[in-house]
Amino acid sequence: HETIAQYPGRLDTPPLAYIKPGKP
């Protein structure tokens, strides 16, 4: 599993706060 900090924008398990920068 990749680190969301390195791969933002992925809808996997991280909170929307981390997804927002990559995928609005």
Secondary structure, 3 states (H helix, E strand, C coil): CCCCCCCCCCCCCCCHHHHCCCCC
